[in-house]
Amino acid sequence: MLNRFTRAFFTRLFTPIAALLLRLGVSPDAVTVVGTAGVCAGALAFFPRGELFWGVIVITAFVFSDSVDGVMARMSGRTGRWGSFLDSTLDRVADGAVFAGLVLWFAVEDELVLVGVALACLVLGGVVSYAKARAEGLGMTANVGGLGVPYVLEVVLWALAALSLVTVVQRVAEVHRQASALPGLGVIEPAVIEPAIVEPAAVDPVPTDRRSERGPAA
């Protein structure tokens, strides 16, 4: 039920955007491809470097294309098997890129337990989608299981972004606290440069030829 409520909410939210894109001649398939490319780029460019906050921002900017393209397809009457196949396939690509980025980051940080957790999320996410697809192929349904992988993924990503932001604020506050405890409230005074005093070089007197004082030799 929560899944249906979430889908209805996003449908109302993205209907104006979908209508604008259709007027501009953009196809639902193009939105699907661009959204997947953006998610993959955000995950693989930022997550392995530990820049979780900016990675989540970029991913979030593109991940909602998964809802926009569906609204566009329904509004334009272009729903069909090809669109569903393309959307589902590229969703798995995007999910894989996100967890691959996390696996790379955890591996760099030598967090082997979290590497295993991220791999488990990647594998189980694929199994969840396969179970539903296989059930529908057999003439049954498997529309159970809470929010579903894409929505849970969004919640997890936002949680990562929030924790990253909190960490940044904590570290800035800690540095400010330490700096305030220093003399002068942490204000770095400009260094005073004393002018260099150049001593005059000692000049040796020119030696005098004593022979010229005694006169010509006899």
Residue pairs with C-beta under 8 A, 6 or more apart in sequence:
2 146
2 147
3 143
3 146
3 147
3 148
3 151
6 147
6 151
7 67
10 64
10 67
11 67
11 70
11 71
13 67
14 64
14 67
14 68
14 71
15 71
15 75
17 68
18 68
18 71
18 72
18 75
19 75
21 31
21 68
21 72
22 72
22 75
22 76
26 72
27 72
27 78
28 69
28 70
28 72
28 73
28 76
28 78
28 83
29 69
29 83
29 86
31 65
31 68
31 69
31 72
32 65
32 66
32 69
32 83
32 86
32 87
32 90
33 90
34 62
34 65
35 62
35 63
35 64
35 65
35 66
35 68
35 69
35 90
35 94
36 62
36 65
36 90
36 91
36 93
36 94
37 62
38 58
38 59
38 61
38 62
38 65
39 59
39 62
39 63
39 94
39 97
39 98
40 93
40 94
40 97
41 58
42 55
42 56
42 57
42 58
42 59
42 61
42 62
43 55
43 59
43 94
43 97
43 98
43 100
43 101
43 102
44 97
44 100
44 101
44 104
45 55
45 58
46 52
46 54
46 55
46 58
46 101
47 55
47 98
47 101
47 102
47 104
47 105
48 101
48 104
48 105
48 108
49 105
50 105
50 108
50 109
52 105
52 160
52 161
52 163
52 164
53 161
53 164
53 165
53 168
55 101
56 157
56 158
56 160
56 161
56 164
57 161
59 98
59 157
60 154
60 157
60 158
60 161
63 94
63 150
63 153
63 154
63 157
66 87
66 91
66 94
66 150
69 83
69 87
70 87
72 78
73 79
73 83
88 129
88 133
91 129
91 150
92 125
92 126
92 129
95 122
95 125
95 126
95 149
95 150
95 153
96 122
96 126
98 153
98 157
99 118
99 119
99 121
99 122
99 125
100 122
102 114
102 118
103 115
103 118
103 119
103 122
106 112
106 114
106 115
106 118
107 115
125 149
125 153
128 145
128 148
128 149
129 149
131 142
132 142
132 143
135 141
135 142
136 142
146 152
147 155
176 186
178 186
179 185
179 186
180 186
